[in-house]
């Protein structure tokens, strides 16, 4: 899966371009977030409530459709007691 970002160049035209370097991180983040969530036996709704984020944001992240901001990555890492580097695939 290659994640793409939408960039609005003007009101009438939108350009999509692959961010291959970012796609690798996002795929790993999505996999690890889902793995950690399921290991704890949580649904997306339960996790969203526990970390005070929207269920749609979590679903988008797990499906590599949106990019979480730094605060969300840190919040997720703290909740699961892992490093943000682990979530992003920079550490095992």
URPE-V752959 format. One record per backbone hydrogen bond with DSSP energy under -1.0 kcal/mol. CO is the residue of the C=O (numbers start at 1). NH is the residue of the N-H. E is the energy in kcal/mol with one decimal. If there is no record, write none. Layout:
CO,NH,E
CO,NH,E
This chain:
3,19,-1.4
5,17,-1.3
7,15,-2.5
13,9,-1.2
13,10,-1.5
15,7,-2.5
17,5,-1.5
19,23,-3.1
20,24,-1.5
22,26,-2.6
23,27,-2.6
24,28,-1.8
25,29,-3.0
26,30,-2.8
27,31,-2.4
28,32,-2.9
29,33,-2.7
30,34,-2.1
31,35,-2.4
32,36,-2.7
33,37,-2.4
34,38,-2.7
35,39,-2.3
36,40,-1.3
37,42,-2.4
38,41,-1.2
43,47,-2.4
44,48,-2.7
45,49,-2.1
46,50,-2.4
47,51,-2.2
48,53,-2.3
54,58,-1.8
55,59,-2.4
56,60,-2.6
57,61,-2.4
58,62,-2.7
59,63,-1.4
60,65,-3.3
61,64,-1.7
69,73,-2.0
70,74,-2.6
71,75,-2.7
72,76,-2.3
73,77,-2.5
74,78,-2.7
75,79,-2.2
76,80,-2.2
77,82,-2.5
83,87,-1.9
84,88,-2.0
85,90,-3.0
85,91,-1.0
86,89,-1.4
